[in-house]
Structure formats: structure tokens, C-alpha cells
Amino acid sequence: MNSPLSSPLTVPQLIVMKKEGRKIAAMTAYDATFARAMDEAGMDVILVGDSLGMVVQGQKSTLPVTQTDMVYHTQCVARGVTHALLMADMPFLTFQGPAARALECAGALMQAGAHMVKVEGAGVLTENVAYLCARGIPVCGHIGLTPQSVNTLGGYKVQGRGSQGAQLTAYAQELAEAGASALLLEAVPAPLAADISQSIAIPTIGIGAGASCDGQVLVMHDALGLGGRRPRFVRDFLSGRGSISEAFHGYVQAVRDGGFPMPEESYSG
């Protein structure tokens, strides 16, 4: 599915992939050149992440990333994508306020070339998810470790252990019922992520959430062995390979055949 010669992947096809048990391979990109290489490798979803604040801009968190930044990088990535579904993050404070403001910002990302927007959080924010979905904007929810809430969470820590698990499960159900088309689970114990994935009809995409999610995503720089301290859920796909293109192919294949992530690359309950 979605080989370099196939037709573009659509939002409804993500649901089909979940139903048929075909894993979704996703990775972040921030420019046309890397996006094109991922696209040619058969990547299913390319995410223009607000992680660009850290890996491109050198910021300490994603919080300084602006709407202008996200629109610009979405435009760049869109020029390199032919077959993958393009998802773009809504940056800090563009989604947490009035629904009309969220719609304006999401619309700008769609006009820049995104096929779906990703939003962090649930609870009181779920109303905005429903508002966007009702107006024709596909939404991917994001729960667990939500980097835009790093100050509230007290750092980049695993979420959903103990009594927190029930709350994350409830959030997942709320987002699915609000019309979200997919759900990203970040730094969540693998057993909890498995339960959530089985309990909702929309596909789950994990990062540090175990192998039972319907797909996996990594930050490109992490997948290429760049940066500093490596979280346990990161694997260097460039190591032992001759090119970045081979690394992307290797990642896609590992996700699809279940070779990534392994148990040691996941968190226990």
C-alpha cells in the first residue's frame, strides 16, 4: 500500500489500513528535499511537526513556534510530497482559544498544503476538534506526552501510568467521538496504548507507545541519529546504511513488518 507508484493516500484510507491491519509509517519533515525522499521511500504520512522549533530553530521547546513558521514549512514540505498524506501541527495558542481562531489557523495550514492538522490535548479542547471536523478539516488528536504542555507536565515524562490510564482512555474516546480521523499517542505505556488502539475505530500512531499502535512516527533527526540524548523509543535507521534514502526505506519496512518498535523501545505499564 502506498508504494512510490501508488495513488495519493487519503484520510479515509487511513481507516481502511487500520481495519486491514496494515501499519502506517510516518515521520516528520520540514523542507521539500527530505519530504521528497520520504515520499519516494513510501512513507504513508509526513508530519510537519512543531518539533521544528527544537531541531531546526534550536529552541528549547516547541512553544516559540509561530503560525507563520508552520505555514511556511508546510508550504515547503508540500512541494516535495506526491503520494504521502501531509499532516501539520497547529502551534501553541492557535488551537487552545476561541473556535473561530482555531478554524482560521487550521484553514491556513490546509491552504498551505496540509491534508490534516494535528492538535495537542483533549478535555475542554475537544469542542474545538468537533468544530473543525464539522467544517471539513480532518483532525489528528494528540494525547499522552503533549510537548506544548511541557511546563504543566513538569518535563518530558511518560504519561498514562497508574490512575492516569483511565483519563487517557476517556480522552481517546472523546476525540474519536468528536470526529477526529486519527490519534497520536506519545510516551504512553505499551499496554495502555494497545487497549486504546483496540477501543477506538480511528487509527492510532505511536511515538514511544509500543508496537500495538496502528502506526509509528519518529522525528526525522532522531531517526537519522542526530541530536543529543536519545529516548528509548528512538532507533538510528541511518546506522549501517549507505544513505538517508536507505534509512527512510528501512524505517518504512521496519514499521510495516513489525520490526519497529521492539519491546525494549517501548515503555511498560
C-alpha positions in Angstrom: 0.0 0.0 0.0 1.2 3.5 -0.9 4.3 2.5 -2.7 6.1 5.2 -4.6 4.0 4.3 -7.6 0.6 4.3 -5.9 -2.0 7.0 -5.8 -2.0 9.6 -3.0 -3.1 8.4 0.4 -6.3 9.8 1.7 -7.8 10.3 5.1 -10.4 7.6 4.6 -7.7 5.2 3.6 -6.0 5.5 7.0 -9.2 4.0 8.5 -9.0 1.2 5.9 -5.4 0.5 6.8 -6.4 0.1 10.5 -9.2 -2.3 9.6 -6.9 -4.4 7.4 -4.1 -4.4 9.9 -1.6 -2.6 7.7 0.8 -0.5 9.7 1.1 3.3 9.0 4.6 4.6 8.6 5.0 8.3 9.5 7.9 10.7 10.0 8.4 14.5 10.4 9.8 16.6 7.7 10.4 20.4 7.4 11.5 21.0 3.8 10.9 19.8 0.3 14.1 17.8 -0.2 13.7 15.5 2.8 9.9 15.3 2.2 10.5 14.1 -1.4 13.0 11.4 -0.2 10.4 10.2 2.4 7.7 10.2 -0.2 9.8 8.1 -2.6 10.6 5.7 0.2 6.8 5.0 0.5 6.2 7.0 3.8 2.4 6.9 4.4 2.2 10.1 6.5 4.6 13.1 6.6 4.2 15.3 9.6 5.3 19.0 9.6 5.9 19.0 13.3 6.3 21.9 15.6 9.3 20.0 16.7 11.0 22.2 14.1 11.3 24.6 16.9 13.9 22.4 18.5 15.5 20.5 15.6 15.5 23.3 13.1 15.4 26.6 15.1 17.4 25.4 18.1 14.8 26.3 20.6 14.4 24.6 24.0 10.8 23.6 23.4 8.1 23.8 20.8 6.4 26.8 22.4 8.1 29.6 20.4 7.0 28.1 17.1 4.6 30.5 15.4 1.7 30.1 12.9 3.9 31.8 10.3 6.6 29.2 10.9 4.2 26.4 10.4 2.6 27.8 7.3 6.0 28.4 5.7 7.3 24.9 6.5 4.1 23.2 5.4 4.3 25.0 2.1 7.9 23.8 1.7 7.1 20.2 2.5 4.0 20.2 0.3 6.2 20.9 -2.7 8.1 17.6 -2.1 5.1 15.4 -1.5 3.2 13.5 -4.1 1.9 10.3 -2.5 2.0 10.7 1.3 -0.7 12.2 3.4 0.6 15.5 4.7 -0.2 16.4 8.3 0.7 19.7 10.0 0.9 20.6 13.7 -1.2 23.5 15.0 1.3 25.5 17.1 0.9 26.7 20.7 -2.0 29.0 21.3 -3.6 28.6 17.8 -6.0 25.9 19.0 -6.5 26.5 22.7 -8.6 29.6 22.3 -11.9 30.5 20.5 -13.1 28.1 17.9 -13.1 30.7 15.2 -9.4 31.4 15.8 -8.7 27.7 15.6 -10.6 27.4 12.4 -8.7 30.3 10.9 -5.3 28.8 11.8 -6.2 25.3 10.7 -7.6 26.7 7.4 -4.3 28.5 6.8 -2.4 25.2 7.2 -4.8 23.4 4.8 -4.3 26.2 2.3 -0.6 25.8 2.6 -0.9 22.1 1.5 -1.8 20.1 4.6 -4.4 17.3 4.3 -4.9 17.1 8.1 -4.0 19.1 11.1 -2.8 17.7 14.4 -3.8 19.2 17.8 -2.5 18.5 21.3 -4.8 17.9 24.2 -8.4 16.9 24.9 -11.0 17.7 27.6 -12.2 21.2 27.1 -10.4 21.3 23.8 -12.4 18.5 22.3 -15.2 21.0 21.4 -12.7 22.7 19.0 -11.9 19.3 17.5 -15.6 18.8 16.7 -15.9 22.4 15.4 -13.0 21.9 12.9 -14.2 18.4 11.8 -17.8 19.7 11.2 -16.3 22.3 8.9 -14.3 19.9 6.7 -10.9 20.0 8.4 -9.6 16.5 9.2 -8.0 16.4 12.7 -5.5 14.1 14.3 -5.6 14.3 18.1 -2.5 14.0 20.3 -2.6 12.8 23.8 -0.1 11.4 26.3 3.0 13.5 26.4 2.0 16.7 24.8 5.1 18.9 24.3 3.1 22.1 24.2 2.2 21.4 27.9 5.7 20.6 29.0 5.6 23.2 31.7 2.4 21.8 33.2 3.7 18.2 32.9 7.0 19.1 34.6 9.1 17.9 31.7 9.2 15.2 29.0 7.8 12.3 31.0 5.9 9.1 30.3 2.1 9.7 30.7 -0.7 7.3 31.5 0.7 5.2 34.3 -1.5 4.1 37.1 -4.7 6.1 37.5 -3.8 8.4 34.6 -4.6 5.5 32.2 -8.3 5.8 32.6 -8.1 9.5 31.8 -6.2 9.0 28.6 -8.6 6.3 27.5 -11.5 8.6 28.1 -9.7 11.4 26.1 -9.2 9.0 23.2 -12.9 8.1 23.2 -13.9 11.7 23.3 -11.6 12.7 20.4 -12.9 9.8 18.3 -16.5 10.7 19.0 -15.8 14.4 18.2 -14.8 13.3 14.7 -11.0 13.1 14.8 -9.6 11.0 12.0 -6.5 9.7 13.8 -4.9 9.8 17.2 -1.2 10.2 18.1 -0.1 8.6 21.4 3.2 9.9 22.7 5.2 8.3 25.6 2.4 6.1 26.7 2.9 2.6 28.3 2.6 0.0 25.6 -0.3 -2.0 27.3 -2.3 1.2 27.6 -1.7 2.2 24.0 -2.8 -1.3 22.9 -6.0 -1.0 24.9 -6.7 2.4 23.4 -6.0 1.2 19.9 -8.4 -1.6 20.2 -11.1 0.6 21.8 -11.5 3.2 19.0 -12.2 2.9 15.3 -9.7 5.5 14.2 -6.0 4.7 13.7 -3.5 5.3 16.4 0.0 6.5 15.6 2.5 5.9 18.3 5.8 7.5 19.3 7.1 5.7 22.4 3.8 3.9 22.7 4.6 0.3 21.7 4.1 -1.9 18.7 0.3 -2.3 19.1 -0.5 1.1 17.7 -1.8 1.2 14.1 1.3 3.2 13.0 4.5 4.7 14.2 6.1 8.2 13.8 9.5 9.5 14.6 11.2 12.9 14.4 13.4 12.7 11.3 16.5 13.9 13.1 16.1 11.2 15.7 15.6 8.5 13.1 18.9 9.7 11.4 20.9 9.5 14.7 21.2 13.3 15.1 20.8 15.3 18.3 21.8 14.6 21.8 20.3 12.2 24.4 18.3 9.5 22.6 14.9 8.5 24.2 14.5 4.7 24.5 11.9 4.7 21.7 14.3 6.1 19.1 16.3 4.0 16.7 19.1 5.2 14.4 17.9 4.0 11.0 20.9 5.6 9.2 23.4 3.5 11.1 24.7 0.7 8.9 23.1 2.1 5.8 24.7 4.0 2.9 22.3 6.9 2.5 19.4 8.8 4.0 17.2 7.4 1.4 18.1 3.9 2.5 17.4 4.9 6.1 13.9 6.1 5.2 13.2 2.8 3.3 14.5 0.8 6.2 12.2 2.7 8.6 9.1 2.2 6.5 9.9 -1.5 6.1 10.5 -2.0 9.8 7.2 -0.3 10.7 5.3 -2.4 8.2 6.7 -5.7 9.1 6.6 -5.1 12.9 10.3 -4.8 13.4 9.9 -1.4 15.0 9.4 -0.8 17.8 10.8 -3.7 19.8 9.8 -4.2 23.4 12.9 -2.6 24.7 12.0 0.5 22.6 8.7 0.8 24.5 7.5 1.7 28.0 5.9 -0.8 30.3 2.9 -0.1 32.5 
